[in-house]
């Protein structure tokens, strides 16, 4: 009974008692992080149902219950972002059902639970859009600021916490290298990239440097590559370089800091880049995963093998035996994902799913640019940073998948999309008010 209180009843009571929906946003990532520690509430065959799933179901019911036939609410649910996401999820549902018919009920159940988990996570988009209508707009920036400070704080504090034997979250110690992740795990480096770009957009150099230090402490080479891509886009795009000389000096300062951190092998980054044995080990493991995923895709090009199905189907391709032969051993993380987001979608949904995913990228990119142009001046850097972050992931991150259930990278992306919808909503409401005032003004 005590476990039920901790896993289900207490989180439900807390979520329902929070005074605002915007406050509820804090609960969702917390439950994602704590889901493994809390364990499953119950299981359906071999699929585990977690506290996060139950709370998100309540949130969905709460959102549906307040839908009204009013301009505000109808606009919230008619944005092109929803059409793109619903199309993508719909295709994944079809491919998952097809995979269940082809590969059996056991795999289908695991895949459908994962897909439902991803769907419930996207509910943060309307949740944010509706919340912003009831909250002060400055709450957005404060929420993002506090979130960024907490995340980088958990990473940096582990330098000291490891010394006293009480690390917070994940810390990897291997062959003299120490990589600091914290509660968010190995995805934290990619999450911190957004806060680097946001600090730069607000021209807060020292804050940006702190976040860069957090990225390097993770030792994530993919995050470092994505950071450099984002900085390159910032310099290239004319809308980000109104003061080109100042921006060049800022980027030069960031590069100097990166050089110093690499010199001292912070987070084992230099070792992982320059040590031939370590570098080859990482490359070989990813090439093994990518080649295996590519074979799965070529055998299932149209509809794929269902959402997250690669890690189950890969076993039928002799993943364990091949890993032992080529890498000297096998670990489950070798086939946990396809090690590339585009390839992950290709194995999940085939070429149809891949086309829908590419459409989502362009819809999100266009929406972030529009929000950057229409938002209040002091809020525009939020969306400019989101635009840079999106393309840094799309172009610079070719070694990880990030549209997955429980991913805090995609969670942050859904949060930003909710904000973009709220900006357009406010813009249209303002236009409607101006038309109404104009219509009521007496004609001369």
C-alpha positions in Angstrom: 0.0 0.0 0.0 2.9 2.3 0.8 4.2 1.9 -2.8 0.8 2.7 -4.3 0.7 5.9 -2.3 4.2 6.9 -3.5 3.8 5.9 -7.1 0.2 6.8 -7.9 -2.0 8.4 -5.2 0.4 11.1 -4.0 1.5 12.3 -7.5 -2.2 12.5 -8.6 -3.1 14.5 -5.5 -0.2 16.9 -6.0 -0.9 17.4 -9.7 -4.6 18.1 -9.1 -3.9 20.6 -6.2 -1.4 22.7 -8.1 -3.0 26.1 -8.6 -2.1 26.5 -12.3 -1.4 24.4 -15.3 1.9 26.1 -15.8 3.0 24.7 -12.4 2.0 21.2 -13.6 4.7 21.4 -16.3 7.3 20.9 -13.5 5.8 17.5 -12.5 6.1 15.9 -16.0 9.9 16.0 -16.4 10.3 15.1 -12.7 8.2 12.0 -13.2 10.2 11.1 -16.4 13.4 11.3 -14.4 12.1 9.4 -11.4 10.2 6.8 -13.4 13.0 4.2 -13.3 13.5 4.8 -9.5 9.7 4.5 -8.8 9.4 1.4 -10.9 6.3 0.2 -12.6 2.8 0.6 -11.1 1.6 -2.6 -12.8 2.3 -4.6 -15.9 0.3 -5.8 -18.9 2.0 -8.9 -20.0 5.6 -7.7 -20.6 4.8 -4.0 -20.8 5.3 -1.8 -17.7 2.8 1.0 -16.8 4.5 3.8 -14.9 3.4 6.7 -12.7 4.2 9.0 -15.5 1.7 7.3 -17.8 -1.1 7.6 -15.2 -0.5 11.2 -14.5 -0.3 12.1 -18.2 -3.6 10.3 -18.7 -5.2 12.5 -16.1 -3.7 15.6 -17.8 -5.2 14.6 -21.1 -8.6 14.1 -19.5 -8.2 17.5 -17.8 -7.4 19.2 -21.1 -10.3 17.6 -23.0 -12.7 18.5 -20.2 -12.1 22.3 -20.7 -12.5 22.5 -24.4 -15.1 25.1 -25.3 -16.5 26.4 -28.5 -14.7 29.7 -28.2 -12.1 31.4 -30.4 -9.2 30.8 -28.0 -9.7 27.1 -27.5 -10.5 26.3 -31.1 -7.4 28.1 -32.3 -5.2 26.2 -29.8 -6.1 22.9 -31.4 -6.1 24.0 -35.1 -2.4 25.0 -35.5 -0.4 23.3 -38.3 2.0 21.9 -35.6 -0.8 19.6 -34.5 -1.6 18.5 -38.0 2.1 17.6 -38.5 2.4 15.7 -35.2 -0.9 13.9 -35.5 0.1 12.8 -39.0 3.4 11.5 -37.8 1.9 9.7 -34.8 -0.9 8.3 -37.0 1.6 6.8 -39.4 3.6 5.3 -36.5 0.3 3.8 -35.1 -0.4 2.2 -38.5 3.2 0.8 -38.7 3.0 -0.4 -35.1 -0.2 -2.3 -35.7 1.2 -3.8 -38.9 4.3 -4.8 -37.0 2.1 -6.5 -34.4 0.4 -8.5 -37.1 3.8 -9.5 -38.6 5.9 -10.1 -35.5 3.4 -11.1 -32.8 1.4 -9.7 -29.9 4.4 -9.5 -27.5 6.3 -7.0 -29.6 3.1 -5.1 -30.5 2.3 -4.6 -26.8 5.7 -3.2 -26.1 5.6 -0.9 -29.1 2.1 0.4 -28.5 2.8 1.3 -24.9 5.9 3.2 -26.1 3.9 5.0 -28.7 1.1 5.9 -26.2 3.8 7.2 -23.9 5.2 9.5 -26.7 1.7 10.7 -27.5 0.9 11.6 -23.8 4.2 13.5 -23.7 3.2 15.7 -26.7 0.2 16.8 -24.6 2.5 19.4 -23.1 2.0 21.4 -26.3 -1.7 22.4 -25.7 -1.0 22.4 -22.0 1.6 25.2 -22.4 -0.5 27.0 -25.0 -3.5 27.2 -22.6 -1.4 27.9 -19.6 0.3 31.0 -21.1 -3.1 32.5 -21.7 -3.7 32.5 -18.0 -0.2 33.3 -16.7 2.0 36.3 -17.0 4.2 36.1 -20.1 7.3 36.6 -18.0 6.7 33.3 -16.3 7.8 31.6 -19.5 11.3 33.1 -19.3 11.6 32.5 -15.6 10.6 28.9 -16.0 13.2 28.3 -18.7 15.9 30.2 -16.8 15.3 28.2 -13.6 15.1 24.9 -15.5 18.5 25.6 -17.2 20.1 26.7 -13.9 18.9 23.5 -12.2 20.1 21.2 -15.0 23.6 22.7 -15.3 23.8 22.9 -11.5 23.1 19.1 -11.2 26.0 18.5 -13.7 28.6 20.8 -12.2 27.8 19.9 -8.5 28.7 16.3 -9.3 32.4 17.3 -9.4 32.2 17.8 -5.7 29.6 15.2 -4.9 31.7 12.5 -6.6 34.6 13.4 -4.2 32.4 12.6 -1.2 31.0 9.5 -2.7 27.4 10.8 -3.2 27.0 11.6 -6.9 23.6 12.9 -8.1 22.2 10.9 -10.9 24.6 9.4 -13.5 28.4 9.8 -13.4 30.6 7.6 -15.5 34.2 6.8 -14.4 36.2 4.8 -17.0 40.0 4.5 -17.5 40.8 7.8 -15.8 38.0 9.7 -17.5 35.0 11.1 -15.6 31.8 12.1 -17.4 29.2 14.0 -15.4 25.5 13.6 -16.5 23.3 14.0 -13.5 19.7 13.0 -13.2 18.9 13.6 -16.9 21.4 11.0 -18.0 23.4 11.1 -21.2 20.8 13.3 -23.0 21.7 16.3 -20.8 24.4 17.6 -23.1 21.9 18.1 -25.9 19.3 19.7 -23.6 21.9 22.2 -22.3 22.6 23.3 -25.9 19.3 25.2 -26.0 20.3 27.2 -22.9 23.7 28.0 -24.5 21.9 29.5 -27.5 19.3 31.3 -25.3 22.0 32.9 -23.2 23.8 34.0 -26.4 20.6 35.5 -27.8 20.2 37.5 -24.6 23.8 38.5 -24.9 24.7 36.9 -21.6 28.3 35.7 -22.3 29.2 34.4 -18.8 25.9 32.5 -18.6 26.5 30.9 -22.0 30.0 29.9 -20.8 28.6 28.2 -17.7 26.2 26.1 -19.9 29.1 25.3 -22.3 31.1 24.0 -19.3 28.1 21.8 -18.5 28.1 20.4 -22.0 31.8 19.7 -22.0 31.6 18.0 -18.6 29.3 15.4 -20.1 32.0 14.4 -22.6 29.3 14.0 -25.3 31.0 14.4 -28.7 27.7 14.6 -30.5 26.6 17.5 -28.3 29.9 19.3 -29.0 29.4 18.8 -32.8 25.8 20.1 -32.5 27.0 23.1 -30.6 29.5 24.0 -33.3 26.8 23.6 -36.0 24.4 25.9 -34.0 27.1 28.6 -33.6 27.8 28.4 -37.3 24.2 28.9 -38.2 24.0 31.8 -35.8 26.9 33.5 -37.6 25.6 32.7 -41.1 21.9 33.7 -40.6 21.5 37.4 -41.1 18.6 37.6 -38.6 21.1 36.6 -35.8 24.0 38.9 -36.8 22.7 42.5 -36.4 26.0 43.3 -34.6 28.3 41.0 -36.5 31.6 42.2 -34.9 30.2 41.8 -31.4 28.8 38.3 -32.2 32.2 37.2 -33.7 33.9 38.3 -30.5 31.4 36.4 -28.4 31.9 33.3 -30.5 35.6 33.7 -30.3 35.3 33.8 -26.5 33.2 30.6 -26.5 35.9 28.9 -28.7 38.7 30.0 -26.3 36.7 28.5 -23.4 36.2 25.3 -25.4 39.9 25.1 -26.1 40.8 25.5 -22.5 38.3 22.9 -21.4 39.6 20.4 -24.0 43.2 21.2 -22.9 42.4 20.1 -19.4 40.5 17.1 -20.7 37.3 18.2 -19.0 34.7 15.4 -19.1 37.2 13.2 -20.9 36.3 15.1 -24.1 39.9 15.4 -25.4 40.6 11.7 -24.6 37.5 10.6 -26.4 38.4 12.7 -29.4 42.2 12.1 -29.6 42.7 8.7 -28.1 42.8 6.4 -31.0 41.6 3.3 -29.1 38.7 5.1 -27.4 37.7 6.9 -30.6 37.7 3.7 -32.6 35.7 1.9 -29.9 33.0 4.6 -30.0 32.9 4.8 -33.8 32.9 1.0 -34.3 30.0 0.6 -31.9 27.9 3.3 -33.6 28.8 1.9 -37.1 27.7 -1.5 -35.9 24.4 -0.2 -34.7 23.8 2.0 -37.8 24.7 -0.8 -40.2 22.3 -3.1 -38.4 19.5 -0.5 -38.4 20.1 0.1 -42.1 19.7 -3.6 -42.8 16.4 -3.7 -40.8 15.2 -0.7 -42.8 16.1 -2.2 -46.2 14.2 -5.3 -45.4 11.1 -3.2 -44.2 11.3 0.0 -46.4 7.7 0.9 -46.6 6.3 0.6 -43.1 9.3 -0.2 -40.9 9.0 -2.5 -37.9 6.8 -0.3 -35.6 7.7 2.4 -33.1 10.9 1.5 -31.1 10.7 -1.9 -32.8 14.4 -1.9 -33.9 15.7 -3.0 -30.5 13.4 -6.1 -30.6 13.8 -7.0 -34.3 17.6 -6.5 -34.2 17.9 -9.7 -32.1 16.5 -11.6 -35.1 19.4 -10.3 -37.2 22.0 -11.9 -35.0 22.8 -8.7 -33.2 24.4 -10.5 -30.2 26.5 -12.8 -32.2 27.7 -10.1 -34.6 28.5 -7.7 -31.7 30.6 -10.4 -30.0 32.5 -11.1 -33.2 33.1 -7.4 -34.2 33.2 -5.6 -30.9 34.3 -8.3 -28.5 31.0 -8.3 -26.5 27.4 -7.2 -26.5 25.5 -4.7 -24.4 21.8 -3.8 -24.6 22.5 -0.2 -25.3 24.1 -1.2 -28.7 20.6 -1.8 -30.0 18.5 0.4 -27.7 18.1 2.9 -30.6 19.3 3.2 -34.2 21.9 5.8 -33.1 20.5 8.3 -35.6 17.2 10.1 -35.5 16.5 9.8 -39.2 17.4 6.1 -39.3 15.4 5.6 -36.1 12.3 7.0 -37.8 13.1 5.0 -41.0 13.1 1.7 -39.0 10.0 2.8 -37.0 7.9 3.9 -39.9 9.6 3.3 -43.2 9.9 5.9 -45.9 6.3 7.1 -45.1 7.2 7.8 -41.5 10.5 9.4 -42.6 8.6 11.8 -44.9 6.2 12.8 -42.1 9.2 13.4 -39.8 10.9 15.7 -42.3 7.6 17.6 -42.7 7.5 18.0 -38.9 11.0 19.5 -38.9 10.1 22.2 -41.5 6.8 23.0 -39.8 8.5 23.4 -36.5 11.3 25.5 -38.1 8.8 27.8 -39.8 6.7 28.1 -36.6 9.7 29.1 -34.5 10.8 31.7 -37.1 7.3 33.2 -37.1 7.2 33.3 -33.3 10.6 34.9 -33.3 9.2 37.7 -35.5 5.8 38.2 -33.7 6.8 37.7 -30.0 7.4 40.7 -27.7 11.0 41.9 -28.1 12.2 40.6 -24.8 10.7 37.1 -25.6 12.1 36.7 -29.2 15.5 35.2 -28.0 13.5 32.3 -26.6 12.4 31.3 -30.1 15.6 32.3 -31.9 17.4 29.9 -29.5 14.8 27.2 -30.3 15.4 27.6 -34.0 19.2 27.3 -33.6 18.8 24.4 -31.2 16.4 22.5 -33.6 18.8 22.8 -36.6 21.8 21.9 -34.4 20.1 18.7 -33.5 18.9 18.0 -37.1 22.3 18.7 -38.7 24.9 18.3 -35.9 23.5 15.4 -34.0 23.9 12.3 -36.2 24.8 9.9 -33.4 21.7 9.8 -31.2 17.9 9.5 -31.5 15.8 12.0 -29.6 12.1 11.6 -30.6 11.5 8.8 -28.1 9.2 8.2 -25.1 10.7 9.6 -22.0 13.2 11.8 -23.9 13.7 15.2 -22.2 15.1 16.5 -25.5 11.8 16.0 -27.2 10.0 17.2 -24.1 11.8 20.6 -24.3 10.9 20.7 -28.0 7.2 20.1 -27.2 7.4 22.8 -24.5 8.8 25.3 -27.0 6.1 24.4 -29.6 3.4 25.2 -27.0 5.0 28.6 -26.6 5.1 29.2 -30.3 1.3 28.5 -30.5 0.7 30.9 -27.6 2.5 33.7 -29.5 0.4 33.2 -32.6 -2.7 32.9 -30.4 -2.0 36.3 -28.8 -1.2 37.8 -32.2 -4.5 36.7 -33.6 -6.5 37.7 -30.6 -4.9 41.2 -30.8 -5.9 41.4 -34.5 -9.4 40.3 -33.7 -9.7 43.0 -31.0 -8.4 45.7 -33.5 -11.0 44.6 -36.0 -13.8 44.7 -33.4 -12.7 48.2 -32.3 -12.6 49.3 -35.9 -16.0 48.0 -36.6 -17.5 49.8 -33.5 -15.8 53.1 -34.4 -18.4 55.5 -35.8 -18.0 56.3 -39.5 -17.5 59.9 -40.5 
